[in-house]
Amino acid sequence: MSETFRSLLGTLWRAIVTFALNGLVILLCSKAAANFEVPNYGHAVLIAIAIGVGNALLWPAIISIALRFAALTLGLGAILISGGIVMLAAELIDGVAVSFGAAVVVGVVLTVANIIFTTLLAMGDRDWYYQHVVLRAVKRAARKQGRKVNYTDVPGVFFLEIDGLAEPVLRRAIVNGHMPTVARWFQDGSHRIIRWTTDLSSQTSAAQAGLLLGSNEGIPAFRWYERESGEVKASSDPKVVAALEERLSTGAGLLAYGGTSRGNLISGDAPRSLLTLSQVRKQPYTRDFYAYFADPYNPPRTIALCVWDVLTELVEAARQRRLDVRPRIERGGKYPLLRVGMTVAMRDFNVFSLIGDMYEGVPVSYATFVGYDEVAHHSGVERRDAMDVLRRLDQQFARLERVAQHAPRPYEFVVLSDHGQSQGATFLQRYGKTLGDVVDDALVEQLEVAEIESLDEAWGAIGGAVTQASHSKGAFGAALRGVTTEEDGAVALGPEREQRQQLKEMAAGDDSAGDGDGRPDAIVLASGNLGLVYLPGSQRRLAREQIDDAYPGLIHALVIHPGIGFVMVDSEAGGPVAIGPDGEHRLESGETMGVDPLADYGAQAPRVLARNNGFEHAPDVYVVSRYWTDEDEVAAFEELVGSHGGLGGMQTQPFVLAPSRWSETPDEIVGAEAMHEVLVKWLEEAGLRDDEPGSA
């Protein structure tokens, strides 16, 4: 039996089973809904068949006209159109009557049912639909934007970043069956795993700037203070990230040669970006965004999965409380809704924009999947629901692999991470005080300490998505600009909006407090288990000797605290020095006195610390929490179970899973900039950087 014939039989079998099950669902809906009448099961199956045919034949024509409406209503328009197709199908069958409202509900119920059916019966393959419907929609969109579909035998490359996944966790996920697709790529020898070491700070803005632009110079942490302006900068602010990229870009980033950026913090000089924070104020939604809405299955499917994920979060949080799982944090309030934005909505938009890229033959694309990082922060690095996020993401990788079979060019897949996460009870949970409290206790009473709250990164990502929507053309974009956009063109939501306003007021100054210019005497910021202490009384960074004179006892109080591993300061006598409770490590000479405070933090700790010490906006005092080697735990200065940003444990151990046939890498890769050089070399060897930057 030929492969084509087997494929046709499989498609026919799936169609028969799907229509039979959908008919049953439709019959049950008619029993429950007052405005939906179906005489019997036979009529219900006929309706199911009519809906399937309508989706296949009518949807492409309808959506080509109504695509912008469907997209700018964030899926509601697509659901209404699907309801219209259900109503039309019912009109074609004698004896069937349905109201429009009931038809919309039936459409959503059918989507939920199909999610269950395809999961239980392993019928998730929608290749025919992708090939014959989504492909046509993508080609149409490309033509309207003056782009061509790239038919070639030269393989393109998709970089699929799993935010926050450490190399040891990846290996255990492969062994334990959480990621069967990635496991197959690794175990069949087609791919190999390469560990690399992060810079300080081990967090996304520094990592992605290095990976995608080749430079992360001057990024001390996720948040930092600039003495000249008196402003606290955050990597969740679109204008801050845009300024970073503008400063660091040479125009020849990883994606500059006809690439696309999907769901990233940094664009890598990609000519086209979607949901990329550095570009949301510059690039409105285009038809790249609309590939998602070319499939009528997507919006109701995403909504259903969001509801399911909220329920999953509530159940898992309750389970941790019931079993007294430790460490843990409170996960209520708005967090379940923030979580689904990262684990479901952002993931689905990324996947379908990548499908659009495939069908256009884009040479290289880089997409960040942030769901694991979000859940691991709150649940734990290898807890059950974090592993479930990886399992579902692996299913999406399998989907991309299947769809690639119909693309106009072959594709290679590279899975990588930007950093890992280290677990542990937080500093506040262990000691009943924050790092800001410790600094406050060490200073004289009349000095003011401002500890800037660390907010969930998801607020920035969702605000970026709304920002990009607000810059789109038409009434929808205009309405968003009028209601939510700030003066600088960046939307901030929830506590992110409130904090930005507070930081603006602090930078503007208020003579009634602090040192006379409205700025506090000390500013404390956190990036995982990395703390940054700024002393704004001086317009330049203070050396150790000056800190001891102006703030006597501060360094000593930090060093002797049982939750602090070491502090790093600059010194007039010997340059940068790491100071622990029982010894010092001079970073320039390598000389140690007493017990080396960096002994437990990895061989590269002196190197990455010395580099960060020279950054323009380095704090007066770097603080790194203690690392408990036996337990493999750190104490985050943020309220997060899994954290990253500093040193200690798996947070500094990201990975790249790359095709085995690609050239070998150096034995040791330290820093995102060094990893960028490896990625660029691979693309050059693949012939994907031969054109001019910006060409598609």
Beta strands, then each sheet from edge to edge (+ up, - down):
strand 1: 36-37
strand 2: 97-98
strand 3: 156-162
strand 4: 191-195
strand 5: 223-226
strand 6: 231-234
strand 7: 260-262
strand 8: 272-274
strand 9: 364-369
strand 10: 411-416
strand 11: 422-423
strand 12: 449-451
strand 13: 522-527
strand 14: 530-534
strand 15: 564-569
strand 16: 577-579
strand 17: 583-586
strand 18: 592-594
strand 19: 621-625
strand 20: 627-628
strand 21: 633-634
strand 22: 642-643
strand 23: 655-659
sheet 1: 1+ 2-
sheet 2: 4+ 23- 10+ 3+ 9+ 7+ 8+
sheet 3: 5+ 6-
sheet 4: 11+ 22-
sheet 5: 12+ 13+ 14- 19+ 15- 16+ 17- 18+
sheet 6: 20+ 21-
end
